[in-house]
Amino acid sequence: MGRQTPDTETSADDTTVITRHRDANGNTYTTRRTFDENGNRVYRHIHMRGDQNINVIVDRKTIDFQGPGPIMVDNRVMVPVRGVFEQMDGYVNWNPDEQSVHGSRPGGHRFKITIGSNTAMVNGQEKTLDTPPLLQDGTTFVPLRFASEALGARVNWHPETDTVSITTRTDVDND
């Protein structure tokens, strides 16, 4: 992974240690060491493009993130849980004991995801995530496409502008 530079920052909780740093080329890396219930370490290396400006648009309205914005993890857009989903008329709740996020939206759409877990519940059905939610500097980041679609929205990625467009209404086109 390379030598850590003075740009290194480490944070920890009971089950995860996260170290972020920049290499000599200016790339931002995060190493996350997660411990299972027996105290055994499970390593996962994540490359984050934290300095990239990722735009999120919901029903043609650009989201102005208060605090941290979207990040790219394993080629997936991760967003702070509240900003986007409240814009979709959704509700989110954080359960600190379970380290989980519960989301719902009118129309019976609901999901539950847990920090570090690739398993989620969507409308009572178990689903597999290709990128688990993560907690970074007190902010919960969730996979944008998964959570948006779980709440009944359509999602498009526009790589030429690093923009995600989300449509929650039938009278608005998201292209």
Secondary structure, 3 states (H helix, E strand, C coil): CCCCCCCCEEEECCCEEEEEEECCCCCEEEEEEEECCCCCEEEEEEEECCCCCCEEEECCEECCCCCCCCEEECCEEEEEHHHHHHHCCCEEEEECCCCEEEEEECCCEEEEEECCCCEEEECCEEEECCCCCEEECCEEEEEHHHHHHHCCCEEEEECCCCEEEEECCCCCCCC
